[in-house]
Amino acid sequence: MARIELEVTEGWQSENAPPGTVEEFTLIAWQKAVGDSVQKYDALFEYDPGKGVVEYTAPADGKLVEILIPDGSEGCLRGDVAGILEV
């Protein structure tokens, strides 16, 4: 089975930020748990990149096999991998 890294890259105040800009987010809460089956577009977790809460949805059908950033984590960086989906 293939694995997809759930990389947080959307929802920033400035999509065209200059190189070297540090963009942080807070992972608010996971909506799914490790071992849960998910369908494409299911909400996996919510995060706040500084302009309001964004819902991260599953990019494909599969199973959540790992959570790398737990609920309530602050200071996470744009591009961090929050979890792993097995498809």
Helices and strands as residue ranges (DSSP letters): E 3-7, E 24-30, E 37-38, E 43-48, E 54-57, E 62-67, E 73-77, E 81-86
